[in-house]
Amino acid sequence: MTAYFIRRILQMILVVLISAVASYALLNLAPGGPLQGLRQVQQGGRFQITEDDIARIRAYFELDLFLPYRFTRWLIGEPRGPLVIGGQEYFADLKVGCRKPIESEKLNVDTGEYESIITGCKEDVFMKDLVGRRVSRGVLLGDFGLSWKVLRDRPVTDLLASRLPKTIELLGLQSLLSILIGIPLGVYSAVRQYSRFDYIFTSLAFMGSAMPTFFFGIVLILVFSIIPKDAGWMYLPAGLSESIRDYSIPIIGAVEAGSLKDRFLHLILPLSVLTMVNIAGWSRFVRASMLEVMRQDYVRTARAKGLSERVVIMRHAFRNALIPFITIVVFTLPGLFGGAIITESIFAWPGMGLLYIKALGDFDYPVAMSIFFILAVLTVIATLLRDVLYTLVDPRIRLS
């Protein structure tokens, strides 16, 4: 057992390292980046942005560094400190002055003359203050660096800590409801195969699995939010996780912003979308697994021995039918961190999925790479957890 875990941990480290190298290289070689907006402005001619400005910003974000150097600084924080390569110092203290200052005159009481002073700046420079950008200690030590744009020059960990609870709240409840409802439905449908319930359940499950999540979410918003609200009926909030001001809903009454009632009302629609979609998929999977197991010889032998149908189903069939289902369940672990991208985007739910989309859209690579890396770690952990759970469900399986 010990040798197995040591071997698996070494394999997990190798897999995480390879995935980190691949994702970092692909993301940095992709079009875009922090200079994308500046180049568009430069081509449009709305502001005077010179190549020197772009070169200084490239140095600030270390975009001219050799890619392996950038990767090791991101992964383990080495080499540390400013780097001088080809006469250019990277990660130094840089400043950009004001392009078009606002000048005014002030009387000098000593000389009796008016002097010109600068009181402000007419034109907002994109990089006003490029001072004191610190070097990351490396993601292996839990330091994911600073955000480039989503939360400018703030630690990425602050962003993750602010979004993760909302994602766990939404997907944790969704996973719990999907398991508690989907598994019994799948088992009962398999036991009552070709019954009226089985036909109705199978049809609804196919419809739920085939319906796109974004379409299902839009339909629920129209039916339970927009149309009832326009008609003056009871409705459900369709966006965000809580309101910014108090409001009132017919029948429900006054709702205080940020209260438990407010958060619950905002949770209903996105939770319903995710739960219904996952119940449809998971129950179909359990049904198919149960039907396959119930045709096995040991199930027929259990019935021939005179065991009750309940004992045959729960102790002999259901336990073995859960083995393939465990593979799906354990991979909800990285899903709890990664979020539901489509659903969170539709309902503007401030979770990890919406953060991931925003980070990619804003070319905020430190945020996107932190999500990639943590998902890779959680995926290999889920794989190890799956193998351990196999041994608990089926004693015939041994770790060696």
Secondary structure by P-SEA (a helix, b strand, c coil): caaaaaaaaaaaaaaaaaaaaaaaaaaaacccccaaaaaaaaaaccccccaaaaaaaaaaacccccaaaaaaaaaccccccccccccccccccccccccccbbbbbbcccccbbbbbbcccccccccccccccccccccccccccccccccccccaaaaaaacaaaaaaaaaaaaaaaaacaaaaaaaaaaacccaaaaaaaaaaaaaaaccaaaaaaaaaaaccaaaaaaccccccccccccccccccccccccccccaaaaaaaaaaaaaaaaaaaaaaaaaaaaaaaaaaaacaaaaaaaaacccaaaaaccccccccaaaaaaaaaaaaaaaaaccaaaaaaaccccaaaaaaaaaaacaaaaaaaaaaaaaaaaaaaaaaaaaaaaaaccccccc
